[in-house]
Amino acid sequence: MGRSTTLGGVIRAEEPARRGWFVTFDGPEGAGKTTQVDGAATYLATRGLDVIVTREPGGTWLGERLREVLLARTGANAPTDATTDALLFDAARRQLVTEVIRPAMEAGRTVLCARFADSTLAYQGYGAGVSLERLEALEQAATDGLKPDLTILLDVPPEIGLRRKAPGEVTRFEAEFDLAFHRRVREGFLALAALDPGRFAVIDAAAAEDVVADAIRAVLDERILQRAD
């Protein structure tokens, strides 16, 4: 609720603080999300926005511990159940939303997040075959319906993205899932974008890093900065 002030004996309600923007960066492995999130944060900050950067899974003490579990290469004969993965991702997501994202937005800050709920739909849903309806119900419980204002989908064929990963960056999802899985993940992201074009902006992340950055800045200009003025 906005505060009120007295002006000439008349009580006037002040405008409440503007809700901050929520922008997510998503896509297949090797799309350059971390690099582009950092570049976008710098760009928006130079344009006057108060920006916070976070990531999934992670961004909180609990989230970072779950990240270690979720991404560690196990070498086990029995792969982790895909619904178990989804539950863990959503547990980390719930903590991130309640501890970081919502408070920042309520304070008028712009939140940039590397990955969000679309990743779970793409990886555990389209990739691993968990029911999208089940995943959407879990997402609702984790986020209380919070959706990004803008999702920048950095699209790259898995044949290119997987080659970009340095040995020290390889997680369980690159090491223990085959190329067909990563192709389904990419197709899933593109299907999600087609279903919600008002939220998604699809960018060719196979292009050079500076070309991708320019395309992202153009999207931010149109979808965020022009509306923030």
Sequence and secondary structure as in RCSB ss.txt:
>XXXX:A:sequence
MGRSTTLGGVIRAEEPARRGWFVTFDGPEGAGKTTQVDGAATYLATRGLDVIVTREPGGTWLGERLREVLLARTG
ANAPTDATTDALLFDAARRQLVTEVIRPAMEAGRTVLCARFADSTLAYQGYGAGVSLERLEALEQAATDGLKPDL
TILLDVPPEIGLRRKAPGEVTRFEAEFDLAFHRRVREGFLALAALDPGRFAVIDAAAAEDVVADAIRAVLDERIL
QRAD
>XXXX:A:secstr
   EEEETTEEEE        EEEEE STTS HHHHHHHHHHHHHHTT  EEEEESS SSHHHHHHHHHHHS   
 SS   HHHHHHHHHHHHHHHIIIIIHHHHHTT EEEEES HHHHIIIIIIIT   HHHHHHHHHHHHTT   SE
EEEEE  HHHHGGG  GGG  HHHHSS HHHHHHHHHHHHHHHHH TTTEEEEETTS HHHHHHHHHHHHIIIII
HHH 
